Amino acid sequence: MIDNALRAADVDALVVGLSLLGSGGGGDAGVFASTLRRALGDGALTLHTPEELGEAPVVAVGMLGGTRMLTEKLPGGHEVVGAVRALARWTGAEPEAVMALEAAGLNGALAVAAAAELRLPLVDADLMGRALPRADQATRAVAGGSLTPFAMTEPGGRTVLLDRADAVSLERVARAFIAQSGGWAGCAFAPTPASVVRDDACLGNLARALDLGRAHAAAPPSRIAEALDGRALGAGRVVEIARDASATFGRAGIAVLDDTGPVLRLEAENEYLLALVDGEPVASCPDLLCVLDRRTAAPIAVDALRVGDDVTVVVLPGPRWWRDRPERLVHVGPRAFGLDCDPVLM
């Protein structure tokens, strides 16, 4: 990435890259494309490393809830900012920088917009490295750190603050609040020194999103896997989608009839989680499973996929933070989603 800065001209590439890092989930970052262009204007927003900020307190921001609800209950622009300011009132300390909850989908775009709105430095770090559905899957929680105090503000302006709670409790309380307040809320997580962020977060994923978006724009659809430093798993027509309720976010089993004969099956929740070819696992989370329109190579979200779609399925390397230690993989591999399979990684 050139000069570690985001400009208005980069927004289209950033949105595509964030969608790829969403692995079929994370929400549509394109909802915020116009907002980002206005926020960036004629200037540039620098992406900082944690080392540049020393001990400065950094607040992770994003949204929790149903991403599709944003199309029905549009953000007013105050939700994330409101959560950050409520957190500052509670802790008595002003944040000196922000970072993304997850550098994927609309949460990646929200962090950029929040940094511009708050006029704070943006740290190129996040607590997931890709789209993941639950707060207890945040890298900081897995590393033994605390996500609280935590604040969230819903579109109507109501704010809730949670202190001294573990990640599982935070997830439960947040979902209960969201269910009663319009389906989603802007969030701000515990201020943490940048020196700690260096070790308990995934680094460089906003820059990676921009690089992926640029490579995607430059490549012909037939060469897209190679251009993204990934691997093609198959290409063909979606012939079946079985959607079922689950105890968490719903489950989908997707069958793609490959042009060369094999059946490619995808297991999905909010994101694509596991790929099998003729029953043999070939790729899984936390690597990034991406279903692309075969004609345009545009990413297709899990909830937007339809029978009859002509697709290419590729896998991209997932965040190194999860891959570096086997004990971390337990939290984001297929078994963490109730799938009886060990991780299958690139």
C-alpha positions in Angstrom: 0.0 0.0 0.0 1.3 3.4 -0.9 2.2 5.9 1.9 -0.2 4.3 4.4 -3.0 6.7 3.7 -6.6 6.4 2.7 -8.1 8.8 0.2 -11.6 9.3 -1.3 -10.3 7.7 -4.5 -9.5 4.5 -2.5 -13.0 3.9 -1.2 -14.2 1.6 -4.0 -11.1 -0.6 -3.6 -11.4 -0.6 0.2 -15.1 -1.6 0.0 -14.3 -4.6 -2.2 -11.4 -5.7 0.0 -13.4 -5.4 3.2 -16.1 -7.6 1.5 -13.5 -10.2 0.7 -12.2 -10.2 4.3 -15.8 -10.7 5.4 -15.8 -14.2 4.0 -19.4 -13.8 3.0 -20.4 -11.9 6.2 -19.7 -8.7 8.0 -22.3 -6.6 6.2 -22.1 -4.5 3.1 -19.4 -1.9 3.4 -20.8 -0.2 0.4 -23.5 1.2 2.5 -20.9 3.6 3.9 -19.1 4.4 0.6 -20.6 7.8 0.2 -20.1 8.6 3.9 -16.4 7.7 3.6 -15.9 9.8 0.5 -17.4 12.8 2.3 -15.4 12.1 5.4 -12.1 11.8 3.5 -12.9 14.8 1.2 -9.8 16.1 -0.5 -7.5 14.9 2.3 -6.1 11.6 3.5 -6.4 9.5 6.6 -3.2 7.9 7.7 -3.1 4.3 8.9 -0.9 4.1 11.9 0.9 1.1 13.4 0.5 0.6 17.2 4.2 1.3 17.6 3.7 4.8 16.4 1.4 5.6 19.3 3.3 4.3 22.2 1.0 4.0 25.3 -1.9 6.1 23.8 -5.3 4.6 24.7 -6.9 3.1 21.6 -10.7 2.3 21.4 -12.0 -0.4 19.2 -15.2 0.6 17.5 -17.9 -1.0 15.3 -21.4 -2.3 15.3 -23.1 -5.3 16.7 -26.4 -6.7 15.4 -28.1 -7.6 12.2 -26.2 -6.0 9.3 -29.2 -6.2 7.0 -31.1 -4.1 9.4 -29.0 -1.1 8.3 -31.0 -1.1 5.0 -34.2 -0.7 7.0 -33.0 1.5 9.9 -30.3 3.7 8.4 -27.5 5.1 10.7 -27.8 8.7 11.8 -24.1 9.0 12.1 -24.1 9.4 15.8 -24.1 5.8 17.0 -20.4 5.0 17.1 -19.4 8.5 18.2 -22.1 8.4 20.9 -20.7 5.1 22.2 -17.1 6.5 22.2 -18.2 9.6 24.1 -20.2 7.6 26.6 -17.2 5.4 27.3 -15.0 8.4 27.8 -17.5 9.9 30.3 -17.5 6.6 32.3 -13.7 6.0 32.3 -12.8 9.7 32.7 -10.2 9.2 29.9 -10.4 10.5 26.3 -9.3 8.1 23.6 -6.3 9.1 21.6 -6.9 6.8 18.7 -9.5 4.3 17.3 -9.3 0.9 15.6 -11.8 -1.5 14.1 -13.6 -4.2 15.9 -13.2 -6.2 12.7 -11.4 -5.0 9.6 -14.1 -6.6 7.4 -17.4 -5.7 5.9 -19.1 -2.6 7.2 -17.2 -2.6 10.5 -14.0 -1.8 8.7 -15.7 1.1 7.0 -17.3 2.3 10.2 -13.9 2.5 11.9 -12.6 4.8 9.1 -15.7 7.0 9.3 -15.4 7.2 13.1 -11.7 8.2 13.0 -12.6 11.0 10.5 -15.6 12.2 12.5 -13.7 12.1 15.9 -10.6 13.6 14.3 -8.5 10.8 15.9 -5.7 8.7 14.5 -6.8 5.4 13.0 -4.7 2.4 14.0 -4.5 -0.4 11.4 -5.4 -3.1 13.8 -8.6 -5.0 14.7 -9.9 -7.6 17.1 -10.9 -10.3 14.6 -8.8 -10.0 11.3 -11.9 -11.0 9.3 -15.6 -11.2 10.0 -16.6 -13.3 13.0 -20.1 -13.3 14.6 -19.4 -13.2 18.4 -17.7 -10.9 20.9 -16.1 -13.9 22.6 -14.2 -14.5 19.4 -12.4 -11.2 19.6 -8.6 -11.7 19.8 -8.4 -9.7 23.0 -10.8 -12.0 24.7 -9.0 -15.1 23.5 -5.7 -13.6 24.7 -7.1 -13.1 28.2 -7.8 -9.4 28.0 -11.0 -7.5 28.8 -13.4 -6.0 26.4 -15.1 -3.9 29.1 -15.9 -1.2 30.0 -18.1 -1.3 26.8 -20.7 1.1 25.5 -23.2 0.9 22.8 -25.6 3.4 21.3 -28.6 2.4 19.2 -30.1 4.5 16.3 -32.6 6.2 18.6 -29.9 7.5 20.8 -30.3 5.3 23.8 -26.9 4.2 25.3 -26.0 1.2 27.5 -22.7 0.8 29.3 -21.4 -2.5 30.6 -18.5 -2.9 33.0 -16.6 -5.8 34.5 -18.1 -8.5 32.3 -16.5 -11.4 30.5 -16.8 -11.6 26.7 -19.6 -14.3 26.9 -21.7 -12.1 29.2 -21.0 -9.0 27.0 -22.3 -10.9 24.0 -25.5 -12.0 25.8 -26.3 -8.6 27.2 -25.5 -6.8 23.9 -27.8 -9.1 21.9 -30.6 -8.6 24.4 -30.3 -4.9 24.1 -30.1 -5.0 20.3 -33.2 -7.2 20.0 -35.2 -4.5 21.8 -33.7 -1.4 20.1 -34.0 -1.8 16.3 -31.6 -4.6 15.5 -28.2 -3.0 15.7 -26.1 -0.6 17.7 -22.8 1.3 17.5 -20.2 0.1 19.9 -17.0 1.1 21.7 -14.7 -1.3 23.6 -12.4 -0.8 26.5 -9.6 1.7 25.9 -6.3 -0.2 25.6 -2.7 1.1 25.3 -1.4 0.9 21.8 1.6 -1.2 23.1 -0.9 -3.9 24.1 -2.8 -3.7 20.8 0.4 -4.7 19.1 0.1 -8.2 20.7 -3.6 -8.8 21.2 -4.9 -7.7 17.9 -4.6 -8.5 14.2 -2.4 -6.0 12.4 -2.5 -4.5 8.9 -5.9 -5.7 7.7 -7.2 -2.3 6.5 -4.0 -2.0 4.3 -4.6 -5.6 3.2 -8.2 -4.8 2.3 -7.1 -1.9 0.1 -4.5 -4.1 -1.6 -7.0 -6.9 -2.2 -9.5 -4.4 -3.6 -6.9 -3.0 -6.0 -5.8 -6.4 -7.1 -9.4 -7.4 -7.6 -10.1 -4.4 -9.8 -7.0 -5.1 -12.0 -7.5 -8.8 -12.6 -9.8 -10.5 -15.1 -12.4 -12.7 -13.4 -10.9 -15.8 -14.8 -7.6 -15.1 -12.9 -9.1 -13.7 -9.7 -7.8 -16.4 -7.3 -4.3 -16.0 -8.4 -4.5 -12.2 -8.3 -5.7 -12.3 -4.7 -3.0 -14.8 -3.6 -5.6 -17.4 -3.1 -6.6 -20.8 -4.4 -9.7 -21.6 -6.6 -11.8 -24.4 -5.1 -14.3 -24.6 -7.9 -16.6 -22.9 -10.3 -20.2 -23.6 -11.4 -23.9 -23.2 -10.7 -25.4 -23.1 -7.2 -27.9 -25.9 -7.3 -29.1 -26.0 -3.7 -29.3 -23.8 -0.6 -30.7 -25.3 2.6 -31.3 -22.6 5.2 -32.1 -23.7 8.7 -32.5 -22.0 12.1 -29.8 -22.7 14.7 -29.2 -21.8 18.3 -27.1 -18.8 17.2 -27.3 -17.1 13.8 -28.9 -19.7 11.4 -27.2 -22.2 9.2 -26.9 -22.7 5.5 -25.7 -25.7 3.4 -24.9 -24.7 -0.1 -24.2 -27.0 -3.1 -22.3 -25.9 -6.2 -22.1 -28.2 -9.1 -18.6 -27.7 -10.5 -18.2 -27.5 -14.3 -15.7 -30.4 -14.1 -18.1 -32.7 -12.2 -17.4 -32.6 -8.5 -19.9 -31.2 -6.0 -18.6 -28.4 -3.9 -20.5 -28.0 -0.6 -20.2 -25.0 1.6 -21.3 -24.8 5.2 -22.2 -21.3 6.4 -23.6 -19.3 9.3 -23.2 -15.5 9.0 -20.0 -16.3 7.1 -18.8 -19.2 4.8 -17.1 -21.6 7.3 -16.2 -24.9 5.6 -15.8 -26.1 2.0 -15.9 -29.8 0.9 -15.3 -31.3 -2.5 -17.2 -34.6 -2.9 -17.4 -34.8 0.9 -13.7 -34.1 1.5 -12.9 -31.0 3.5 -10.6 -28.7 1.4 -10.8 -25.3 3.2 -12.2 -23.8 6.4 -12.3 -20.8 8.7 -10.3 -18.9 9.9 -9.1 -18.8 6.2 -11.4 -16.7 4.0 -13.9 -18.6 1.9 -15.2 -16.2 -0.8 -18.0 -16.8 -3.2 -17.7 -14.6 -6.3 -19.9 -13.9 -9.2 -18.2 -15.7 -12.0 -18.8 -13.0 -14.6 -17.8 -9.9 -12.5 -15.9 -11.5 -9.6 -18.0 -9.4 -7.2 -18.2 -11.0 -3.7 -21.6 -12.5 -2.8 -22.7 -12.5 0.8 -24.1 -15.6 2.4 -27.6 -14.1 2.7 -27.5 -12.8 -0.8 -26.6 -16.1 -2.5 -29.4 -17.7 -4.6 -30.0 -20.9 -6.4 -28.9 -20.5 -10.0 -26.1 -18.1 -9.3 -23.0 -18.8 -11.5 -20.1 -18.6 -9.1 -16.4 -19.0 -8.5 -15.3 -20.2 -5.0 -11.9 -19.2 -3.7 -10.0 -19.4 -0.5 -7.6 -16.7 0.8 -5.2 -17.0 3.7 -6.8 -16.0 7.0 -5.2 -13.8 9.7 -1.9 -14.9 11.0 -2.8 -14.1 14.6 -5.3 -17.1 14.6 -3.0 -19.4 12.7 0.2 -18.8 14.8 -0.9 -20.9 17.8 -3.1 -24.0 17.8 -4.9 -23.0 21.1 -6.2 -19.9 19.3 -7.6 -21.9 16.4 -10.0 -23.7 18.8 -12.0 -20.4 19.0 -12.5 -19.9 15.3 -12.1 -23.2 13.6 -15.1 -25.3 12.3 -15.8 -26.9 15.7 -16.4 -23.4 17.2 -19.5 -23.3 15.0 -20.7 -26.8 15.7 -19.1 -28.4 12.6 -17.3 -31.7 13.2 -14.1 -31.0 11.4 -10.6 -29.8 12.2 -9.4 -26.6 10.5 -8.2 -27.0 6.9 -5.8 -24.1 6.2 -3.8 -22.9 3.2 
